[in-house]
């Protein structure tokens, strides 16, 4: 299962996210879930790097499927909008494929 944790402050501001795991299923739809999550996640990181001047750290491990991004400080309005878009997209996938994808929000 893929687990995604969206990190937010008590004031509902984004701090980052963590994606970990693989769908690990041969049932129909599993590859679609992995691909969809990967595309949204990689596109988010690339968009943050290209369209904002926000600084952040990234940890990744291909074997475990880990990608974790943490902003160094409060995200800009552009970064916040990109994070909101990612949050919307990930939740849309989870609504359809909850057997392979778990999304939660964690207050940090």
N, C-alpha and C positions, 0 to 999 in steps of 0.2 A: 504494500500500500504506500502511496505517496502521502506524506503529511506536510502541510504548509501551515506555518505560523506567521501571522502578520503581527508585528510589534507596534504597539501604540502607547502613547503617554496617557495619563489620566485625563488630560485635556483633549484627547482624541486626535493627537498629532502623530503622524507616522514616524517611526524610528528605524524601520527596516522590515526584513522578512527572513524566514528560513524555509527552504524546501529540502526535504530529505526522503529518500526511499525510491523504490521502483514499483510499478504496478504489479509485477511478478504474477501475472496471470496469462494463461493462454486463451482465456475466454474472449469472445468477440468484444471489441471495444477497448481492451486494455492498451493496445498499441496507440490507439487514438488518444487516450488519456495522457500517456507519457509524452507523446508528440505535442499535444496541445499545451500541456504545462511547460514543457521545455521551450516551445516557441514564445509563449507569453513571458516567461522568466528571462530568457536571453534577450528578447526584444526590450524588456524593461531596463535591464542593465545597460544595454547599448544606447537606449534613448536617454537614460540619465547621464551617461558619459558624453553623448553628442549634443544634447539640447539644454543641458544645465551646467552650472559651474559648481554644483554641490560636491562636497567631498564625502567619501564613504569608504569603508573597508569591505572586502569580499573574502570569504573563505569558500573553498570548493574541494570536493572529493568525488571524482567520477564513480568510483567503486560503490560508495554508499548513496550516491545521488544527491550529495549535499551541495547546496548553494545557499550561502547566508550573506546578506548585505545589511550593514549597519551604517546609518548616516552619522557623520562626525558631530553634527549639530542639527538644529531644526531645519528640515527641508525647505527649500524655496517654494514659492507658489507653483512653479512649473513642475518641480519634483513631486510635490504633493498631488498635483493633478495626474501625473503619470502613475503614482502609487494608487490613487483612487481607481484609475482605469484598470490597473493590474488586479486590484482587489475585486472589482466587478467581474472581470473575465474569469478569474480563478473560481469565484463563487458560482458563476454560471456553469462552469464545467462540473463542479462538485454537485450541483443540483441534479445533473443528469447521470453522473457516474460516481455516486457516493460509495459504491462497493470498492472502488480503487483509489479514492481521493478523499482525504479528510482535511478540512480547512478550519482553523481556529484563530482567534485574536487573543493576544496575550498583552496585558498591561505591563509596561516596563518603566 
